[in-house]
Amino acid sequence: MDSCDRAAVLEHVASESALAPRYAFMTVLSSGIATLGLLQNSVAVIIGAMLISPLMGPIVERGMGLATFAAGAVRRARAWLFAGCLLAVR
């Protein structure tokens, strides 16, 4: 059985949920696609927008922070999730 490097996993989760230009771009893109899906009344397009939404990164980091009792990771993930939601709604 392969061993798993705990520090590498935590670093990967933190880097995937960080508020970076790629995260902002994907959030804006997915909210635009969801808007088009709502205007066209197309469930498939709305689901497609949910699939490309990067908001899962902060959710995973928050879960990892809760599992490892890392209060800093939980607070950081909450901030990034809130920022992503604000960016999508704007």
PDB file of N, CA, C and O in Angstrom:
ATOM      1  N   MET A   1       0.838  -1.167   0.000  1.00  0.00           N
ATOM      2  CA  MET A   1       0.000   0.000   0.000  1.00  0.00           C
ATOM      3  C   MET A   1       0.888   1.238   0.000  1.00  0.00           C
ATOM      4  O   MET A   1       1.829   1.326   0.789  1.00  0.00           O
ATOM      5  N   ASP A   2       0.598   2.190  -0.875  1.00  0.00           N
ATOM      6  CA  ASP A   2       1.382   3.416  -0.958  1.00  0.00           C
ATOM      7  C   ASP A   2       1.053   4.328   0.220  1.00  0.00           C
ATOM      8  O   ASP A   2      -0.091   4.411   0.667  1.00  0.00           O
ATOM      9  N   SER A   3       2.083   5.005   0.705  1.00  0.00           N
ATOM     10  CA  SER A   3       1.853   5.967   1.780  1.00  0.00           C
ATOM     11  C   SER A   3       1.490   7.315   1.167  1.00  0.00           C
ATOM     12  O   SER A   3       1.820   7.599   0.015  1.00  0.00           O
ATOM     13  N   CYS A   4       0.814   8.128   1.947  1.00  0.00           N
ATOM     14  CA  CYS A   4       0.362   9.431   1.489  1.00  0.00           C
ATOM     15  C   CYS A   4       1.050  10.505   2.316  1.00  0.00           C
ATOM     16  O   CYS A   4       1.032  10.448   3.545  1.00  0.00           O
ATOM     17  N   ASP A   5       1.650  11.474   1.656  1.00  0.00           N
ATOM     18  CA  ASP A   5       2.327  12.560   2.342  1.00  0.00           C
ATOM     19  C   ASP A   5       1.286  13.589   2.773  1.00  0.00           C
ATOM     20  O   ASP A   5       0.720  14.299   1.942  1.00  0.00           O
ATOM     21  N   ARG A   6       1.042  13.663   4.070  1.00  0.00           N
ATOM     22  CA  ARG A   6      -0.001  14.543   4.619  1.00  0.00           C
ATOM     23  C   ARG A   6       0.250  16.001   4.278  1.00  0.00           C
ATOM     24  O   ARG A   6      -0.680  16.719   3.912  1.00  0.00           O
ATOM     25  N   ALA A   7       1.481  16.444   4.391  1.00  0.00           N
ATOM     26  CA  ALA A   7       1.808  17.844   4.111  1.00  0.00           C
ATOM     27  C   ALA A   7       1.568  18.182   2.644  1.00  0.00           C
ATOM     28  O   ALA A   7       1.093  19.273   2.328  1.00  0.00           O
ATOM     29  N   ALA A   8       1.894  17.253   1.749  1.00  0.00           N
ATOM     30  CA  ALA A   8       1.676  17.490   0.321  1.00  0.00           C
ATOM     31  C   ALA A   8       0.188  17.584   0.004  1.00  0.00           C
ATOM     32  O   ALA A   8      -0.222  18.408  -0.814  1.00  0.00           O
ATOM     33  N   VAL A   9      -0.614  16.755   0.638  1.00  0.00           N
ATOM     34  CA  VAL A   9      -2.061  16.793   0.415  1.00  0.00           C
ATOM     35  C   VAL A   9      -2.630  18.118   0.907  1.00  0.00           C
ATOM     36  O   VAL A   9      -3.417  18.753   0.205  1.00  0.00           O
ATOM     37  N   LEU A  10      -2.238  18.541   2.110  1.00  0.00           N
ATOM     38  CA  LEU A  10      -2.731  19.805   2.647  1.00  0.00           C
ATOM     39  C   LEU A  10      -2.298  20.982   1.778  1.00  0.00           C
ATOM     40  O   LEU A  10      -3.077  21.910   1.564  1.00  0.00           O
ATOM     41  N   GLU A  11      -1.072  20.953   1.276  1.00  0.00           N
ATOM     42  CA  GLU A  11      -0.589  22.027   0.411  1.00  0.00           C
ATOM     43  C   GLU A  11      -1.351  22.048  -0.911  1.00  0.00           C
ATOM     44  O   GLU A  11      -1.685  23.118  -1.420  1.00  0.00           O
ATOM     45  N   HIS A  12      -1.626  20.872  -1.465  1.00  0.00           N
ATOM     46  CA  HIS A  12      -2.373  20.797  -2.727  1.00  0.00           C
ATOM     47  C   HIS A  12      -3.796  21.326  -2.548  1.00  0.00           C
ATOM     48  O   HIS A  12      -4.296  22.068  -3.394  1.00  0.00           O
ATOM     49  N   VAL A  13      -4.438  20.951  -1.465  1.00  0.00           N
ATOM     50  CA  VAL A  13      -5.804  21.424  -1.206  1.00  0.00           C
ATOM     51  C   VAL A  13      -5.810  22.940  -1.034  1.00  0.00           C
ATOM     52  O   VAL A  13      -6.696  23.615  -1.558  1.00  0.00           O
ATOM     53  N   ALA A  14      -4.840  23.482  -0.311  1.00  0.00           N
ATOM     54  CA  ALA A  14      -4.770  24.929  -0.104  1.00  0.00           C
ATOM     55  C   ALA A  14      -4.505  25.670  -1.408  1.00  0.00           C
ATOM     56  O   ALA A  14      -5.078  26.736  -1.636  1.00  0.00           O
ATOM     57  N   SER A  15      -3.649  25.127  -2.265  1.00  0.00           N
ATOM     58  CA  SER A  15      -3.333  25.808  -3.522  1.00  0.00           C
ATOM     59  C   SER A  15      -4.503  25.764  -4.503  1.00  0.00           C
ATOM     60  O   SER A  15      -4.680  26.691  -5.293  1.00  0.00           O
ATOM     61  N   GLU A  16      -5.293  24.708  -4.461  1.00  0.00           N
ATOM     62  CA  GLU A  16      -6.435  24.593  -5.371  1.00  0.00           C
ATOM     63  C   GLU A  16      -7.591  25.498  -4.977  1.00  0.00           C
ATOM     64  O   GLU A  16      -8.447  25.797  -5.809  1.00  0.00           O
ATOM     65  N   SER A  17      -7.632  25.936  -3.730  1.00  0.00           N
ATOM     66  CA  SER A  17      -8.758  26.754  -3.299  1.00  0.00           C
ATOM     67  C   SER A  17      -8.389  28.223  -3.134  1.00  0.00           C
ATOM     68  O   SER A  17      -9.225  29.026  -2.718  1.00  0.00           O
ATOM     69  N   ALA A  18      -7.157  28.584  -3.454  1.00  0.00           N
ATOM     70  CA  ALA A  18      -6.718  29.970  -3.278  1.00  0.00           C
ATOM     71  C   ALA A  18      -7.390  30.889  -4.285  1.00  0.00           C
ATOM     72  O   ALA A  18      -7.716  30.492  -5.404  1.00  0.00           O
ATOM     73  N   LEU A  19      -7.586  32.121  -3.856  1.00  0.00           N
ATOM     74  CA  LEU A  19      -8.185  33.128  -4.723  1.00  0.00           C
ATOM     75  C   LEU A  19      -7.108  33.640  -5.682  1.00  0.00           C
ATOM     76  O   LEU A  19      -6.344  34.547  -5.352  1.00  0.00           O
ATOM     77  N   ALA A  20      -7.065  33.050  -6.851  1.00  0.00           N
ATOM     78  CA  ALA A  20      -6.067  33.370  -7.865  1.00  0.00           C
ATOM     79  C   ALA A  20      -6.793  33.847  -9.125  1.00  0.00           C
ATOM     80  O   ALA A  20      -8.013  33.713  -9.216  1.00  0.00           O
ATOM     81  N   PRO A  21      -6.071  34.396 -10.089  1.00  0.00           N
ATOM     82  CA  PRO A  21      -6.725  34.841 -11.333  1.00  0.00           C
ATOM     83  C   PRO A  21      -7.504  33.718 -12.032  1.00  0.00           C
ATOM     84  O   PRO A  21      -8.576  33.958 -12.588  1.00  0.00           O
ATOM     85  N   ARG A  22      -6.966  32.499 -12.004  1.00  0.00           N
ATOM     86  CA  ARG A  22      -7.674  31.366 -12.625  1.00  0.00           C
ATOM     87  C   ARG A  22      -9.005  31.105 -11.921  1.00  0.00           C
ATOM     88  O   ARG A  22     -10.017  30.832 -12.566  1.00  0.00           O
ATOM     89  N   TYR A  23      -8.989  31.191 -10.590  1.00  0.00           N
ATOM     90  CA  TYR A  23     -10.205  30.982  -9.790  1.00  0.00           C
ATOM     91  C   TYR A  23     -11.244  32.051 -10.133  1.00  0.00           C
ATOM     92  O   TYR A  23     -12.417  31.738 -10.334  1.00  0.00           O
ATOM     93  N   ALA A  24     -10.810  33.315 -10.201  1.00  0.00           N
ATOM     94  CA  ALA A  24     -11.729  34.411 -10.513  1.00  0.00           C
ATOM     95  C   ALA A  24     -12.287  34.264 -11.925  1.00  0.00           C
ATOM     96  O   ALA A  24     -13.483  34.453 -12.148  1.00  0.00           O
ATOM     97  N   PHE A  25     -11.419  33.925 -12.875  1.00  0.00           N
ATOM     98  CA  PHE A  25     -11.866  33.765 -14.261  1.00  0.00           C
ATOM     99  C   PHE A  25     -12.893  32.648 -14.391  1.00  0.00           C
ATOM    100  O   PHE A  25     -13.924  32.820 -15.041  1.00  0.00           O
ATOM    101  N   MET A  26     -12.614  31.506 -13.775  1.00  0.00           N
ATOM    102  CA  MET A  26     -13.546  30.379 -13.868  1.00  0.00           C
ATOM    103  C   MET A  26     -14.871  30.695 -13.173  1.00  0.00           C
ATOM    104  O   MET A  26     -15.925  30.260 -13.637  1.00  0.00           O
ATOM    105  N   THR A  27     -14.836  31.440 -12.077  1.00  0.00           N
ATOM    106  CA  THR A  27     -16.070  31.815 -11.383  1.00  0.00           C
ATOM    107  C   THR A  27     -16.920  32.731 -12.255  1.00  0.00           C
ATOM    108  O   THR A  27     -18.128  32.528 -12.379  1.00  0.00           O
ATOM    109  N   VAL A  28     -16.296  33.733 -12.856  1.00  0.00           N
ATOM    110  CA  VAL A  28     -17.028  34.650 -13.732  1.00  0.00           C
ATOM    111  C   VAL A  28     -17.556  33.907 -14.958  1.00  0.00           C
ATOM    112  O   VAL A  28     -18.692  34.126 -15.379  1.00  0.00           O
ATOM    113  N   LEU A  29     -16.738  33.037 -15.524  1.00  0.00           N
ATOM    114  CA  LEU A  29     -17.160  32.262 -16.689  1.00  0.00           C
ATOM    115  C   LEU A  29     -18.351  31.358 -16.359  1.00  0.00           C
ATOM    116  O   LEU A  29     -19.311  31.293 -17.128  1.00  0.00           O
ATOM    117  N   SER A  30     -18.294  30.674 -15.240  1.00  0.00           N
ATOM    118  CA  SER A  30     -19.395  29.770 -14.890  1.00  0.00           C
ATOM    119  C   SER A  30     -20.668  30.540 -14.563  1.00  0.00           C
ATOM    120  O   SER A  30     -21.764  30.075 -14.876  1.00  0.00           O
ATOM    121  N   SER A  31     -20.543  31.705 -13.942  1.00  0.00           N
ATOM    122  CA  SER A  31     -21.756  32.477 -13.666  1.00  0.00           C
ATOM    123  C   SER A  31     -22.348  33.037 -14.960  1.00  0.00           C
ATOM    124  O   SER A  31     -23.568  33.146 -15.084  1.00  0.00           O
ATOM    125  N   GLY A  32     -21.501  33.390 -15.919  1.00  0.00           N
ATOM    126  CA  GLY A  32     -22.013  33.832 -17.223  1.00  0.00           C
ATOM    127  C   GLY A  32     -22.736  32.717 -17.961  1.00  0.00           C
ATOM    128  O   GLY A  32     -23.791  32.943 -18.554  1.00  0.00           O
ATOM    129  N   ILE A  33     -22.181  31.529 -17.929  1.00  0.00           N
ATOM    130  CA  ILE A  33     -22.828  30.384 -18.572  1.00  0.00           C
ATOM    131  C   ILE A  33     -24.142  30.049 -17.879  1.00  0.00           C
ATOM    132  O   ILE A  33     -25.126  29.714 -18.539  1.00  0.00           O
ATOM    133  N   ALA A  34     -24.163  30.139 -16.545  1.00  0.00           N
ATOM    134  CA  ALA A  34     -25.407  29.877 -15.812  1.00  0.00           C
ATOM    135  C   ALA A  34     -26.470  30.914 -16.163  1.00  0.00           C
ATOM    136  O   ALA A  34     -27.652  30.584 -16.266  1.00  0.00           O
ATOM    137  N   THR A  35     -26.054  32.163 -16.346  1.00  0.00           N
ATOM    138  CA  THR A  35     -27.005  33.207 -16.746  1.00  0.00           C
ATOM    139  C   THR A  35     -27.599  32.901 -18.113  1.00  0.00           C
ATOM    140  O   THR A  35     -28.806  33.035 -18.318  1.00  0.00           O
ATOM    141  N   LEU A  36     -26.751  32.492 -19.045  1.00  0.00           N
ATOM    142  CA  LEU A  36     -27.266  32.115 -20.368  1.00  0.00           C
ATOM    143  C   LEU A  36     -28.225  30.937 -20.273  1.00  0.00           C
ATOM    144  O   LEU A  36     -29.242  30.901 -20.966  1.00  0.00           O
ATOM    145  N   GLY A  37     -27.903  29.976 -19.418  1.00  0.00           N
ATOM    146  CA  GLY A  37     -28.792  28.834 -19.228  1.00  0.00           C
ATOM    147  C   GLY A  37     -30.135  29.235 -18.649  1.00  0.00           C
ATOM    148  O   GLY A  37     -31.171  28.685 -19.024  1.00  0.00           O
ATOM    149  N   LEU A  38     -30.118  30.192 -17.736  1.00  0.00           N
ATOM    150  CA  LEU A  38     -31.389  30.673 -17.184  1.00  0.00           C
ATOM    151  C   LEU A  38     -32.200  31.423 -18.232  1.00  0.00           C
ATOM    152  O   LEU A  38     -33.420  31.276 -18.302  1.00  0.00           O
ATOM    153  N   LEU A  39     -31.521  32.225 -19.045  1.00  0.00           N
ATOM    154  CA  LEU A  39     -32.227  32.966 -20.086  1.00  0.00           C
ATOM    155  C   LEU A  39     -32.815  32.039 -21.150  1.00  0.00           C
ATOM    156  O   LEU A  39     -33.873  32.325 -21.711  1.00  0.00           O
ATOM    157  N   GLN A  40     -32.130  30.930 -21.427  1.00  0.00           N
ATOM    158  CA  GLN A  40     -32.609  29.971 -22.422  1.00  0.00           C
ATOM    159  C   GLN A  40     -33.514  28.915 -21.813  1.00  0.00           C
ATOM    160  O   GLN A  40     -34.066  28.083 -22.533  1.00  0.00           O
ATOM    161  N   ASN A  41     -33.669  28.938 -20.518  1.00  0.00           N
ATOM    162  CA  ASN A  41     -34.464  27.939 -19.803  1.00  0.00           C
ATOM    163  C   ASN A  41     -33.934  26.531 -20.097  1.00  0.00           C
ATOM    164  O   ASN A  41     -34.698  25.608 -20.377  1.00  0.00           O
ATOM    165  N   SER A  42     -32.602  26.392 -20.024  1.00  0.00           N
ATOM    166  CA  SER A  42     -31.947  25.126 -20.340  1.00  0.00           C
ATOM    167  C   SER A  42     -31.276  24.550 -19.088  1.00  0.00           C
ATOM    168  O   SER A  42     -30.292  25.095 -18.588  1.00  0.00           O
ATOM    169  N   VAL A  43     -31.816  23.463 -18.605  1.00  0.00           N
ATOM    170  CA  VAL A  43     -31.271  22.822 -17.419  1.00  0.00           C
ATOM    171  C   VAL A  43     -29.873  22.274 -17.698  1.00  0.00           C
ATOM    172  O   VAL A  43     -29.008  22.319 -16.822  1.00  0.00           O
ATOM    173  N   ALA A  44     -29.645  21.768 -18.879  1.00  0.00           N
ATOM    174  CA  ALA A  44     -28.342  21.186 -19.223  1.00  0.00           C
ATOM    175  C   ALA A  44     -27.237  22.241 -19.167  1.00  0.00           C
ATOM    176  O   ALA A  44     -26.134  21.949 -18.705  1.00  0.00           O
ATOM    177  N   VAL A  45     -27.512  23.451 -19.626  1.00  0.00           N
ATOM    178  CA  VAL A  45     -26.509  24.511 -19.603  1.00  0.00           C
ATOM    179  C   VAL A  45     -26.233  24.946 -18.165  1.00  0.00           C
ATOM    180  O   VAL A  45     -25.085  25.226 -17.817  1.00  0.00           O
ATOM    181  N   ILE A  46     -27.246  25.006 -17.343  1.00  0.00           N
ATOM    182  CA  ILE A  46     -27.065  25.371 -15.938  1.00  0.00           C
ATOM    183  C   ILE A  46     -26.226  24.320 -15.218  1.00  0.00           C
ATOM    184  O   ILE A  46     -25.351  24.664 -14.423  1.00  0.00           O
ATOM    185  N   ILE A  47     -26.484  23.065 -15.485  1.00  0.00           N
ATOM    186  CA  ILE A  47     -25.685  21.994 -14.882  1.00  0.00           C
ATOM    187  C   ILE A  47     -24.251  22.065 -15.389  1.00  0.00           C
ATOM    188  O   ILE A  47     -23.316  21.826 -14.625  1.00  0.00           O
ATOM    189  N   GLY A  48     -24.066  22.385 -16.650  1.00  0.00           N
ATOM    190  CA  GLY A  48     -22.721  22.556 -17.201  1.00  0.00           C
ATOM    191  C   GLY A  48     -21.970  23.681 -16.503  1.00  0.00           C
ATOM    192  O   GLY A  48     -20.769  23.568 -16.259  1.00  0.00           O
ATOM    193  N   ALA A  49     -22.666  24.762 -16.181  1.00  0.00           N
ATOM    194  CA  ALA A  49     -22.042  25.869 -15.449  1.00  0.00           C
ATOM    195  C   ALA A  49     -21.627  25.425 -14.049  1.00  0.00           C
ATOM    196  O   ALA A  49     -20.585  25.844 -13.544  1.00  0.00           O
ATOM    197  N   MET A  50     -22.430  24.588 -13.433  1.00  0.00           N
ATOM    198  CA  MET A  50     -22.070  24.088 -12.108  1.00  0.00           C
ATOM    199  C   MET A  50     -20.851  23.182 -12.184  1.00  0.00           C
ATOM    200  O   MET A  50     -20.056  23.138 -11.245  1.00  0.00           O
ATOM    201  N   LEU A  51     -20.692  22.462 -13.279  1.00  0.00           N
ATOM    202  CA  LEU A  51     -19.554  21.561 -13.422  1.00  0.00           C
ATOM    203  C   LEU A  51     -18.234  22.297 -13.566  1.00  0.00           C
ATOM    204  O   LEU A  51     -17.203  21.794 -13.120  1.00  0.00           O
ATOM    205  N   ILE A  52     -18.238  23.484 -14.181  1.00  0.00           N
ATOM    206  CA  ILE A  52     -16.984  24.208 -14.344  1.00  0.00           C
ATOM    207  C   ILE A  52     -16.744  25.212 -13.225  1.00  0.00           C
ATOM    208  O   ILE A  52     -15.703  25.869 -13.200  1.00  0.00           O
ATOM    209  N   SER A  53     -17.669  25.336 -12.320  1.00  0.00           N
ATOM    210  CA  SER A  53     -17.500  26.270 -11.207  1.00  0.00           C
ATOM    211  C   SER A  53     -16.382  25.798 -10.273  1.00  0.00           C
ATOM    212  O   SER A  53     -16.364  24.635  -9.871  1.00  0.00           O
ATOM    213  N   PRO A  54     -15.450  26.692  -9.927  1.00  0.00           N
ATOM    214  CA  PRO A  54     -14.329  26.289  -9.072  1.00  0.00           C
ATOM    215  C   PRO A  54     -14.633  26.396  -7.584  1.00  0.00           C
ATOM    216  O   PRO A  54     -13.715  26.291  -6.771  1.00  0.00           O
ATOM    217  N   LEU A  55     -15.878  26.600  -7.205  1.00  0.00           N
ATOM    218  CA  LEU A  55     -16.214  26.792  -5.796  1.00  0.00           C
ATOM    219  C   LEU A  55     -16.030  25.528  -4.956  1.00  0.00           C
ATOM    220  O   LEU A  55     -16.097  25.584  -3.728  1.00  0.00           O
ATOM    221  N   MET A  56     -15.801  24.407  -5.600  1.00  0.00           N
ATOM    222  CA  MET A  56     -15.587  23.172  -4.849  1.00  0.00           C
ATOM    223  C   MET A  56     -14.240  23.177  -4.124  1.00  0.00           C
ATOM    224  O   MET A  56     -14.093  22.511  -3.099  1.00  0.00           O
ATOM    225  N   GLY A  57     -13.264  23.910  -4.636  1.00  0.00           N
ATOM    226  CA  GLY A  57     -11.945  23.985  -3.993  1.00  0.00           C
ATOM    227  C   GLY A  57     -12.012  24.492  -2.561  1.00  0.00           C
ATOM    228  O   GLY A  57     -11.497  23.833  -1.658  1.00  0.00           O
ATOM    229  N   PRO A  58     -12.641  25.666  -2.322  1.00  0.00           N
ATOM    230  CA  PRO A  58     -12.760  26.126  -0.945  1.00  0.00           C
ATOM    231  C   PRO A  58     -13.618  25.215  -0.064  1.00  0.00           C
ATOM    232  O   PRO A  58     -13.383  25.116   1.141  1.00  0.00           O
ATOM    233  N   ILE A  59     -14.594  24.563  -0.651  1.00  0.00           N
ATOM    234  CA  ILE A  59     -15.425  23.646   0.131  1.00  0.00           C
ATOM    235  C   ILE A  59     -14.589  22.449   0.592  1.00  0.00           C
ATOM    236  O   ILE A  59     -14.711  22.005   1.733  1.00  0.00           O
ATOM    237  N   VAL A  60     -13.749  21.935  -0.293  1.00  0.00           N
ATOM    238  CA  VAL A  60     -12.872  20.820   0.073  1.00  0.00           C
ATOM    239  C   VAL A  60     -11.858  21.269   1.129  1.00  0.00           C
ATOM    240  O   VAL A  60     -11.572  20.530   2.071  1.00  0.00           O
ATOM    241  N   GLU A  61     -11.312  22.489   0.968  1.00  0.00           N
ATOM    242  CA  GLU A  61     -10.355  22.974   1.963  1.00  0.00           C
ATOM    243  C   GLU A  61     -11.014  23.158   3.324  1.00  0.00           C
ATOM    244  O   GLU A  61     -10.403  22.876   4.355  1.00  0.00           O
ATOM    245  N   ARG A  62     -12.241  23.622   3.331  1.00  0.00           N
ATOM    246  CA  ARG A  62     -12.945  23.778   4.611  1.00  0.00           C
ATOM    247  C   ARG A  62     -13.167  22.423   5.267  1.00  0.00           C
ATOM    248  O   ARG A  62     -12.982  22.280   6.475  1.00  0.00           O
ATOM    249  N   GLY A  63     -13.561  21.432   4.481  1.00  0.00           N
ATOM    250  CA  GLY A  63     -13.728  20.084   5.018  1.00  0.00           C
ATOM    251  C   GLY A  63     -12.428  19.513   5.541  1.00  0.00           C
ATOM    252  O   GLY A  63     -12.403  18.871   6.591  1.00  0.00           O
ATOM    253  N   MET A  64     -11.336  19.745   4.803  1.00  0.00           N
ATOM    254  CA  MET A  64     -10.024  19.275   5.255  1.00  0.00           C
ATOM    255  C   MET A  64      -9.616  19.997   6.536  1.00  0.00           C
ATOM    256  O   MET A  64      -9.054  19.388   7.446  1.00  0.00           O
ATOM    257  N   GLY A  65      -9.899  21.286   6.602  1.00  0.00           N
ATOM    258  CA  GLY A  65      -9.582  22.043   7.813  1.00  0.00           C
ATOM    259  C   GLY A  65     -10.377  21.556   9.013  1.00  0.00           C
ATOM    260  O   GLY A  65      -9.847  21.482  10.122  1.00  0.00           O
ATOM    261  N   LEU A  66     -11.626  21.228   8.804  1.00  0.00           N
ATOM    262  CA  LEU A  66     -12.447  20.691   9.894  1.00  0.00           C
ATOM    263  C   LEU A  66     -11.957  19.315  10.321  1.00  0.00           C
ATOM    264  O   LEU A  66     -11.956  18.991  11.509  1.00  0.00           O
ATOM    265  N   ALA A  67     -11.543  18.509   9.355  1.00  0.00           N
ATOM    266  CA  ALA A  67     -11.074  17.157   9.669  1.00  0.00           C
ATOM    267  C   ALA A  67      -9.744  17.161  10.403  1.00  0.00           C
ATOM    268  O   ALA A  67      -9.484  16.285  11.228  1.00  0.00           O
ATOM    269  N   THR A  68      -8.891  18.157  10.103  1.00  0.00           N
ATOM    270  CA  THR A  68      -7.569  18.210  10.725  1.00  0.00           C
ATOM    271  C   THR A  68      -7.485  19.242  11.843  1.00  0.00           C
ATOM    272  O   THR A  68      -6.406  19.494  12.380  1.00  0.00           O
ATOM    273  N   PHE A  69      -8.605  19.832  12.191  1.00  0.00           N
ATOM    274  CA  PHE A  69      -8.678  20.844  13.251  1.00  0.00           C
ATOM    275  C   PHE A  69      -7.758  22.031  12.964  1.00  0.00           C
ATOM    276  O   PHE A  69      -7.107  22.549  13.872  1.00  0.00           O
ATOM    277  N   ALA A  70      -7.707  22.458  11.708  1.00  0.00           N
ATOM    278  CA  ALA A  70      -6.887  23.601  11.299  1.00  0.00           C
ATOM    279  C   ALA A  70      -7.800  24.815  11.147  1.00  0.00           C
ATOM    280  O   ALA A  70      -8.425  25.011  10.105  1.00  0.00           O
ATOM    281  N   ALA A  71      -7.865  25.620  12.194  1.00  0.00           N
ATOM    282  CA  ALA A  71      -8.772  26.765  12.196  1.00  0.00           C
ATOM    283  C   ALA A  71      -8.399  27.782  11.114  1.00  0.00           C
ATOM    284  O   ALA A  71      -9.279  28.421  10.538  1.00  0.00           O
ATOM    285  N   GLY A  72      -7.107  27.935  10.837  1.00  0.00           N
ATOM    286  CA  GLY A  72      -6.684  28.870   9.793  1.00  0.00           C
ATOM    287  C   GLY A  72      -7.194  28.469   8.420  1.00  0.00           C
ATOM    288  O   GLY A  72      -7.616  29.319   7.635  1.00  0.00           O
ATOM    289  N   ALA A  73      -7.155  27.189   8.135  1.00  0.00           N
ATOM    290  CA  ALA A  73      -7.643  26.705   6.842  1.00  0.00           C
ATOM    291  C   ALA A  73      -9.149  26.887   6.727  1.00  0.00           C
ATOM    292  O   ALA A  73      -9.657  27.201   5.651  1.00  0.00           O
ATOM    293  N   VAL A  74      -9.862  26.694   7.827  1.00  0.00           N
ATOM    294  CA  VAL A  74     -11.319  26.873   7.806  1.00  0.00           C
ATOM    295  C   VAL A  74     -11.662  28.339   7.548  1.00  0.00           C
ATOM    296  O   VAL A  74     -12.539  28.640   6.738  1.00  0.00           O
ATOM    297  N   ARG A  75     -10.971  29.253   8.239  1.00  0.00           N
ATOM    298  CA  ARG A  75     -11.229  30.684   8.035  1.00  0.00           C
ATOM    299  C   ARG A  75     -10.855  31.121   6.621  1.00  0.00           C
ATOM    300  O   ARG A  75     -11.593  31.880   5.991  1.00  0.00           O
ATOM    301  N   ARG A  76      -9.725  30.652   6.123  1.00  0.00           N
ATOM    302  CA  ARG A  76      -9.275  31.009   4.779  1.00  0.00           C
ATOM    303  C   ARG A  76     -10.259  30.481   3.723  1.00  0.00           C
ATOM    304  O   ARG A  76     -10.600  31.189   2.776  1.00  0.00           O
ATOM    305  N   ALA A  77     -10.701  29.250   3.894  1.00  0.00           N
ATOM    306  CA  ALA A  77     -11.649  28.667   2.941  1.00  0.00           C
ATOM    307  C   ALA A  77     -12.973  29.419   2.960  1.00  0.00           C
ATOM    308  O   ALA A  77     -13.588  29.633   1.915  1.00  0.00           O
ATOM    309  N   ARG A  78     -13.411  29.820   4.156  1.00  0.00           N
ATOM    310  CA  ARG A  78     -14.656  30.584   4.258  1.00  0.00           C
ATOM    311  C   ARG A  78     -14.517  31.918   3.520  1.00  0.00           C
ATOM    312  O   ARG A  78     -15.440  32.349   2.829  1.00  0.00           O
ATOM    313  N   ALA A  79     -13.367  32.562   3.668  1.00  0.00           N
ATOM    314  CA  ALA A  79     -13.140  33.839   2.992  1.00  0.00           C
ATOM    315  C   ALA A  79     -13.125  33.673   1.477  1.00  0.00           C
ATOM    316  O   ALA A  79     -13.727  34.472   0.760  1.00  0.00           O
ATOM    317  N   TRP A  80     -12.433  32.630   0.979  1.00  0.00           N
ATOM    318  CA  TRP A  80     -12.367  32.417  -0.467  1.00  0.00           C
ATOM    319  C   TRP A  80     -13.736  32.039  -1.031  1.00  0.00           C
ATOM    320  O   TRP A  80     -14.102  32.471  -2.124  1.00  0.00           O
ATOM    321  N   LEU A  81     -14.481  31.240  -0.291  1.00  0.00           N
ATOM    322  CA  LEU A  81     -15.819  30.858  -0.749  1.00  0.00           C
ATOM    323  C   LEU A  81     -16.734  32.073  -0.801  1.00  0.00           C
ATOM    324  O   LEU A  81     -17.495  32.247  -1.753  1.00  0.00           O
ATOM    325  N   PHE A  82     -16.656  32.909   0.222  1.00  0.00           N
ATOM    326  CA  PHE A  82     -17.463  34.128   0.253  1.00  0.00           C
ATOM    327  C   PHE A  82     -17.078  35.055  -0.908  1.00  0.00           C
ATOM    328  O   PHE A  82     -17.947  35.612  -1.578  1.00  0.00           O
ATOM    329  N   ALA A  83     -15.767  35.213  -1.140  1.00  0.00           N
ATOM    330  CA  ALA A  83     -15.299  36.054  -2.248  1.00  0.00           C
ATOM    331  C   ALA A  83     -15.751  35.495  -3.597  1.00  0.00           C
ATOM    332  O   ALA A  83     -16.152  36.250  -4.482  1.00  0.00           O
ATOM    333  N   GLY A  84     -15.684  34.178  -3.752  1.00  0.00           N
ATOM    334  CA  GLY A  84     -16.127  33.568  -5.007  1.00  0.00           C
ATOM    335  C   GLY A  84     -17.618  33.747  -5.241  1.00  0.00           C
ATOM    336  O   GLY A  84     -18.051  33.997  -6.366  1.00  0.00           O
ATOM    337  N   CYS A  85     -18.396  33.621  -4.185  1.00  0.00           N
ATOM    338  CA  CYS A  85     -19.844  33.818  -4.306  1.00  0.00           C
ATOM    339  C   CYS A  85     -20.160  35.268  -4.655  1.00  0.00           C
ATOM    340  O   CYS A  85     -21.023  35.533  -5.492  1.00  0.00           O
ATOM    341  N   LEU A  86     -19.462  36.209  -4.015  1.00  0.00           N
ATOM    342  CA  LEU A  86     -19.665  37.620  -4.348  1.00  0.00           C
ATOM    343  C   LEU A  86     -19.277  37.912  -5.793  1.00  0.00           C
ATOM    344  O   LEU A  86     -19.958  38.670  -6.483  1.00  0.00           O
ATOM    345  N   LEU A  87     -18.199  37.320  -6.239  1.00  0.00           N
ATOM    346  CA  LEU A  87     -17.750  37.516  -7.614  1.00  0.00           C
ATOM    347  C   LEU A  87     -18.762  36.942  -8.601  1.00  0.00           C
ATOM    348  O   LEU A  87     -19.004  37.536  -9.651  1.00  0.00           O
ATOM    349  N   ALA A  88     -19.342  35.819  -8.283  1.00  0.00           N
ATOM    350  CA  ALA A  88     -20.323  35.197  -9.176  1.00  0.00           C
ATOM    351  C   ALA A  88     -21.621  35.988  -9.216  1.00  0.00           C
ATOM    352  O   ALA A  88     -22.264  36.066 -10.264  1.00  0.00           O
ATOM    353  N   VAL A  89     -22.014  36.572  -8.098  1.00  0.00           N
ATOM    354  CA  VAL A  89     -23.277  37.296  -8.033  1.00  0.00           C
ATOM    355  C   VAL A  89     -23.144  38.689  -8.620  1.00  0.00           C
ATOM    356  O   VAL A  89     -24.110  39.237  -9.153  1.00  0.00           O
ATOM    357  N   ARG A  90     -21.969  39.258  -8.526  1.00  0.00           N
ATOM    358  CA  ARG A  90     -21.767  40.642  -8.972  1.00  0.00           C
ATOM    359  C   ARG A  90     -22.227  40.796 -10.378  1.00  0.00           C
ATOM    360  O   ARG A  90     -22.142  41.889 -10.939  1.00  0.00           O
TER     361      ARG A  90
END
